[in-house]
Amino acid sequence: MVHKKTVTAASLVHEGHPIATQAVPKDFAWLRDSTGSETQTMYFHLDNGCVGFVQIAWAYLAMITTIETNAMFYVPGHKCVFETHNGHNLKVGKDSYEYECKGLTMAWNKEHDKLSVKYTAGKLRDSKGVAASFEFVRKSDGYKIGDGKNHIGEGTAAHYFYPSGEITAKGEINGEKFESKGVGLFIHAHSANIMPYNVGAEWNLSFFTGRPEGSSSDAKLRSTFHVLQYVTPDSYGAVNCSNAGLTEDNELKAVFWDTTVEHKELVKDENGSGYDLPKQVIITSKGKTVDGKPITVTFDARPSIRLHDIDVLHEMPFVIRRLVQALITKPFIFERYEDNAKITVAVEGEEPYSMVGIAFHELTQIK
């Protein structure tokens, strides 16, 4: 039975107005207001093969505030490194574009076209832990769907995107130092007046980087396609909410607000979560190019390489864990990698084409 409804940001756009609009710097400022959660996350694919993300996460539940740093680093051929730590004492600059906690700092410059990230949380706690610094130089405009906010019952869930940036990185993983360039994606997520676990029952995130099919295999992977899609809980109507963006050569080419995600070839998770996990994920995104042409991207994904599974309750502080456990049973995050990924792009009136590369996939089940 549906008790409360979901109204998507796309559905609130008046006829004749663009559904996708440009995100502006204030969309990326820290808010930290009311019951809810907030994350600032940078995903990266480096030329040395390393993929992953770094994140500051804030939540206010049952009069308890938590700050966490989360980071994942995967180099093909090596064990994936995932770290989550209590961040303690989040400090936010006066303009809300600089923020730091124990082990992680993020700061935008005045022009808001360069983000500096320093991650030391792993090294602070273990001499063999990860340390890394990044510069994310924004190369494309940001975007949002409508005003960015989906209305879920009495609350809201908002997402804002910088879909492409050039990354320069250096650090130490598994005792080995590295320096590399690459490409990144930055997302600001914020929910207000709603418990985080009531926003979505299932989440799908994919971040593809690639090159035109048929181009030199030595060509750097600088075109990107990302999807962030979730379905609200049954009590909020089980409504599909989605955002997706396509960039080519660091320029925003298209934005999508109609994405379907199909899970195929389901198999029982061999690691004991109790969930059935897909061997195949078919993503179909429909939207418009920046010059107004209808466009569809199809991604027949095969997230076959297991990176890490996150037992969300296990990672939570005790008091919050007891609160959440009374309402949901097994929230899990499944992180996967695909080393032979391919997307197909079809712009109305033009010949379809494909891009090949790699992809990071994240499936979240909150049931």
C-alpha positions as CSV (number, residue, x, y, z in Angstrom):
1,M,0.0,0.0,0.0
2,V,1.3,3.5,-0.9
3,H,1.2,5.8,2.1
4,K,3.1,8.7,0.6
5,K,3.9,9.7,-2.9
6,T,7.1,10.6,-4.8
7,V,7.2,13.6,-7.2
8,T,10.3,13.7,-9.4
9,A,12.1,16.9,-10.3
10,A,11.6,16.1,-14.0
11,S,7.8,15.9,-13.6
12,L,7.8,19.4,-12.0
13,V,9.3,21.1,-15.0
14,H,6.7,23.2,-16.8
15,E,6.0,22.4,-20.5
16,G,8.3,24.4,-22.8
17,H,11.1,24.7,-20.2
18,P,14.3,22.6,-20.4
19,I,14.2,19.5,-18.1
20,A,18.0,19.6,-17.6
21,T,19.6,22.8,-16.4
22,Q,23.1,24.0,-15.5
23,A,24.2,23.4,-12.0
24,V,25.9,26.4,-10.4
25,P,28.5,26.6,-7.6
26,K,25.9,27.1,-4.8
27,D,24.5,23.6,-5.8
28,F,27.7,22.1,-4.5
29,A,27.8,24.0,-1.1
30,W,27.5,22.0,2.1
31,L,24.0,22.4,3.6
32,R,23.9,20.1,6.7
33,D,20.3,20.9,7.5
34,S,17.4,18.9,9.2
35,T,17.1,15.2,9.5
36,G,18.8,13.6,6.5
37,S,22.2,13.0,4.9
38,E,24.7,14.6,2.7
39,T,27.7,13.4,0.6
40,Q,30.4,15.0,-1.5
41,T,31.9,12.3,-3.7
42,M,34.7,12.3,-6.3
43,Y,34.9,9.2,-8.6
44,F,38.1,8.6,-10.6
45,H,39.5,6.5,-13.4
46,L,43.3,6.9,-13.7
47,D,45.5,6.2,-16.7
48,N,47.6,3.8,-14.5
49,G,44.5,1.6,-14.2
50,C,43.4,2.7,-10.7
51,V,39.7,3.3,-10.2
52,G,37.8,4.3,-7.1
53,F,36.3,7.2,-5.1
54,V,36.8,9.4,-2.1
55,Q,33.8,10.7,-0.1
56,I,32.8,12.8,2.9
57,A,29.5,11.6,4.3
58,W,27.3,13.4,6.9
59,A,24.1,12.2,8.5
60,Y,21.7,13.4,11.2
61,L,19.5,10.7,12.6
62,A,17.6,10.5,15.9
63,M,19.5,13.6,17.2
64,I,22.8,12.0,16.4
65,T,25.3,13.4,13.9
66,T,27.8,11.2,12.2
67,I,30.7,12.1,9.9
68,E,32.5,9.4,7.9
69,T,35.2,9.2,5.3
70,N,34.8,6.5,2.7
71,A,37.3,5.6,0.0
72,M,38.0,2.8,-2.5
73,F,41.0,2.2,-4.6
74,Y,41.3,-0.7,-7.1
75,V,44.3,-1.4,-9.3
76,P,43.6,-4.4,-11.7
77,G,45.6,-7.4,-10.6
78,H,45.7,-6.2,-6.9
79,K,43.3,-6.6,-4.0
80,C,40.7,-3.8,-3.8
81,V,41.2,-1.4,-0.9
82,F,38.1,0.0,0.8
83,E,38.3,2.2,3.9
84,T,35.6,3.8,6.0
85,H,36.5,5.8,9.1
86,N,34.8,8.1,11.6
87,G,35.7,11.6,10.3
88,H,35.1,13.6,13.6
89,N,34.6,17.3,13.7
90,L,33.6,18.4,10.2
91,K,34.8,21.9,9.5
92,V,33.1,23.9,6.7
93,G,34.5,27.2,5.4
94,K,32.5,30.3,5.5
95,D,31.5,30.0,1.8
96,S,30.7,26.2,2.3
97,Y,33.0,25.2,-0.6
98,E,35.9,24.1,1.7
99,Y,35.3,21.2,4.1
100,E,37.5,18.9,6.1
101,C,37.3,16.2,8.7
102,K,39.8,13.9,10.2
103,G,41.6,12.3,7.2
104,L,40.0,14.1,4.3
105,T,39.9,17.6,3.0
106,M,38.1,19.0,-0.1
107,A,38.4,22.6,-1.3
108,W,37.1,24.4,-4.4
109,N,39.1,27.4,-5.7
110,K,37.4,30.8,-6.1
111,E,36.5,30.2,-9.7
112,H,35.0,26.9,-8.8
113,D,36.7,25.1,-11.6
114,K,39.3,23.2,-9.5
115,L,38.8,20.9,-6.6
116,S,41.7,19.9,-4.4
117,V,41.3,16.7,-2.4
118,K,43.7,15.2,0.2
119,Y,42.9,11.8,1.7
120,T,45.0,10.6,4.6
121,A,42.5,8.7,6.7
122,G,44.0,5.3,6.0
123,K,47.6,6.4,6.7
124,L,46.5,8.1,9.9
125,R,45.3,4.8,11.3
126,D,47.7,2.3,9.8
127,S,51.2,2.9,8.4
128,K,50.2,0.6,5.5
129,G,46.9,2.5,4.9
130,V,46.2,4.5,1.7
131,A,47.1,8.2,1.3
132,A,46.4,10.2,-1.9
133,S,45.9,13.7,-3.2
134,F,44.0,14.8,-6.2
135,E,43.3,17.8,-8.3
136,F,40.0,17.7,-10.2
137,V,39.9,20.4,-12.9
138,R,36.4,20.8,-14.1
139,K,36.2,20.6,-17.9
140,S,32.4,20.5,-18.5
141,D,29.4,22.4,-17.2
142,G,27.6,20.9,-14.2
143,Y,24.0,19.8,-14.6
144,K,20.8,19.0,-12.6
145,I,17.4,17.7,-13.5
146,G,14.9,20.5,-12.9
147,D,15.9,22.1,-9.6
148,G,17.7,18.9,-8.7
149,K,15.2,17.8,-6.0
150,N,12.9,14.8,-6.0
151,H,10.1,15.1,-3.4
152,I,9.6,11.9,-1.4
153,G,6.8,12.2,1.0
154,E,7.5,15.2,3.2
155,G,11.2,15.2,2.3
156,T,13.5,15.8,-0.6
157,A,16.5,14.1,-2.2
158,A,18.7,16.2,-4.5
159,H,21.7,15.4,-6.7
160,Y,24.0,17.7,-8.6
161,F,26.7,16.7,-11.0
162,Y,30.0,17.8,-12.5
163,P,30.2,14.9,-15.1
164,S,33.8,15.3,-16.2
165,G,37.0,16.7,-14.9
166,E,40.7,16.1,-15.6
167,I,42.4,14.5,-12.6
168,T,46.0,14.6,-11.4
169,A,46.7,12.2,-8.6
170,K,49.6,11.0,-6.5
171,G,49.7,8.7,-3.4
172,E,50.5,5.4,-2.0
173,I,48.5,2.1,-2.2
174,N,49.6,-1.2,-0.7
175,G,53.0,0.4,0.1
176,E,53.6,1.4,-3.6
177,K,53.7,5.1,-4.6
178,F,52.1,6.3,-7.8
179,E,51.5,9.4,-9.9
180,S,48.9,9.5,-12.7
181,K,46.4,11.5,-14.6
182,G,42.9,10.5,-15.5
183,V,39.2,11.6,-15.5
184,G,36.7,12.1,-12.8
185,L,33.1,12.6,-11.8
186,F,31.9,14.7,-8.9
187,I,28.4,14.4,-7.2
188,H,26.8,16.3,-4.4
189,A,23.9,14.5,-2.8
190,H,21.6,15.8,-0.1
191,S,18.4,14.6,1.5
192,A,16.3,16.6,3.9
193,N,13.4,15.8,6.2
194,I,13.6,12.2,5.4
195,M,15.6,9.3,6.8
196,P,18.3,8.2,4.3
197,Y,17.0,4.7,4.1
198,N,13.6,6.0,3.0
199,V,14.9,7.7,-0.1
200,G,15.6,4.6,-2.2
201,A,15.1,0.8,-1.8
202,E,17.5,0.0,-4.7
203,W,20.2,2.2,-6.2
204,N,22.3,1.7,-9.3
205,L,25.4,3.8,-10.1
206,S,27.6,3.3,-13.1
207,F,30.6,5.3,-14.2
208,F,32.0,4.5,-17.6
209,T,35.1,5.9,-19.3
210,G,36.0,5.1,-22.8
211,R,37.1,6.0,-26.3
212,P,35.5,5.6,-29.7
213,E,35.2,2.0,-30.8
214,G,37.8,1.4,-33.5
215,S,40.2,4.1,-32.3
216,S,43.7,3.2,-31.2
217,S,43.9,1.0,-28.1
218,D,46.5,3.5,-26.8
219,A,44.0,6.3,-26.8
220,K,43.3,7.7,-23.4
221,L,39.8,7.1,-21.9
222,R,38.4,10.6,-21.8
223,S,34.8,10.2,-22.8
224,T,32.4,9.4,-20.0
225,F,28.9,8.1,-19.3
226,H,27.4,8.0,-15.8
227,V,24.1,6.9,-14.3
228,L,22.6,7.4,-10.9
229,Q,19.2,5.7,-10.6
230,Y,17.1,4.7,-7.7
231,V,13.6,3.4,-6.9
232,T,11.8,4.8,-3.9
233,P,10.4,2.3,-1.4
234,D,6.9,0.8,-2.0
235,S,5.5,3.0,0.7
236,Y,6.5,6.0,-1.4
237,G,5.2,4.6,-4.7
238,A,8.2,2.7,-5.9
239,V,9.0,5.5,-8.3
240,N,12.0,5.4,-10.7
241,C,14.3,8.5,-10.2
242,S,17.3,8.9,-12.5
243,N,20.1,11.2,-13.6
244,A,22.6,10.4,-16.4
245,G,25.2,12.4,-18.4
246,L,27.4,11.8,-21.4
247,T,30.6,13.7,-22.1
248,E,33.0,13.5,-25.1
249,D,36.5,14.9,-24.9
250,N,35.6,16.5,-21.6
251,E,32.6,18.4,-23.0
252,L,29.1,17.8,-21.9
253,K,27.2,16.2,-24.8
254,A,23.9,15.1,-23.3
255,V,21.8,14.8,-20.2
256,F,19.3,12.1,-19.5
257,W,16.3,12.0,-17.1
258,D,14.6,8.8,-18.3
259,T,16.7,5.8,-17.4
260,T,15.6,2.2,-16.9
261,V,17.9,-0.4,-15.3
262,E,17.2,-4.1,-15.8
263,H,18.9,-6.8,-13.8
264,K,19.5,-10.0,-15.7
265,E,21.0,-13.5,-15.0
266,L,20.4,-13.2,-11.3
267,V,22.5,-15.5,-9.0
268,K,22.6,-15.9,-5.3
269,D,25.3,-13.9,-3.7
270,E,28.0,-16.4,-2.8
271,N,29.3,-14.2,0.0
272,G,26.2,-14.6,2.1
273,S,24.3,-11.3,1.9
274,G,21.1,-13.1,0.9
275,Y,20.6,-11.0,-2.2
276,D,20.3,-12.2,-5.8
277,L,22.9,-10.3,-7.9
278,P,22.9,-9.6,-11.6
279,K,25.5,-10.9,-14.0
280,Q,24.1,-8.6,-16.6
281,V,22.7,-5.0,-16.2
282,I,21.0,-3.4,-19.1
283,I,20.9,0.4,-18.8
284,T,18.8,2.5,-21.3
285,S,19.0,6.3,-20.9
286,K,16.9,8.7,-22.9
287,G,17.4,12.5,-22.9
288,K,18.6,15.3,-25.1
289,T,21.9,16.6,-26.3
290,V,23.0,20.1,-25.3
291,D,21.8,21.3,-28.7
292,G,18.4,19.8,-28.2
293,K,18.4,16.5,-30.2
294,P,16.8,13.4,-28.7
295,I,19.4,10.9,-27.7
296,T,19.5,7.3,-26.3
297,V,22.5,5.6,-24.7
298,T,22.4,1.8,-24.2
299,F,24.8,0.1,-21.8
300,D,24.8,-3.7,-21.8
301,A,26.9,-4.0,-18.7
302,R,28.6,-7.1,-17.3
303,P,29.8,-6.2,-13.8
304,S,31.8,-9.4,-13.4
305,I,34.8,-8.4,-11.2
306,R,34.0,-8.2,-7.5
307,L,35.7,-5.3,-5.8
308,H,34.1,-5.0,-2.4
309,D,30.8,-5.7,-0.6
310,I,29.8,-3.3,2.2
311,D,27.6,-4.5,5.0
312,V,26.1,-1.1,5.8
313,L,24.9,-2.0,9.3
314,H,28.3,-3.3,10.2
315,E,29.9,0.0,9.3
316,M,27.4,2.1,11.3
317,P,27.9,3.5,14.8
318,F,26.1,1.3,17.4
319,V,23.2,3.6,18.3
320,I,22.3,4.4,14.7
321,R,22.7,0.7,13.8
322,R,20.1,-0.3,16.3
323,L,17.7,2.4,15.1
324,V,18.1,1.4,11.4
325,Q,18.1,-2.3,12.1
326,A,14.6,-2.0,13.6
327,L,13.4,-0.7,10.2
328,I,15.5,-2.5,7.6
329,T,17.2,-5.8,7.8
330,K,20.1,-6.2,5.3
331,P,21.3,-3.0,3.6
332,F,24.3,-3.9,1.4
333,I,26.4,-2.1,-1.2
334,F,28.0,-4.2,-3.9
335,E,30.9,-2.7,-5.9
336,R,32.0,-4.2,-9.2
337,Y,34.3,-3.5,-12.1
338,E,34.1,-4.1,-15.8
339,D,37.2,-4.2,-17.9
340,N,35.6,-4.7,-21.3
341,A,32.7,-2.2,-21.2
342,K,30.8,-0.8,-24.2
343,I,28.1,1.8,-24.7
344,T,26.0,2.6,-27.8
345,V,25.0,6.2,-28.5
346,A,22.1,7.0,-30.9
347,V,21.4,10.6,-31.6
348,E,18.2,11.2,-33.6
349,G,19.0,11.7,-37.3
350,E,22.6,10.5,-37.0
351,E,24.4,7.1,-37.4
352,P,24.6,5.3,-34.0
353,Y,28.2,4.7,-32.7
354,S,29.8,2.9,-29.8
355,M,32.5,3.6,-27.2
356,V,34.6,1.0,-25.4
357,G,36.4,1.2,-22.1
358,I,36.0,0.4,-18.4
359,A,33.3,0.9,-15.8
360,F,32.7,1.0,-12.1
361,H,29.3,-0.3,-10.9
362,E,27.7,0.1,-7.5
363,L,24.4,-1.6,-6.6
364,T,22.8,-0.7,-3.3
365,Q,20.0,-2.8,-1.7
366,I,18.1,-1.4,1.2
367,K,15.5,-3.9,2.2
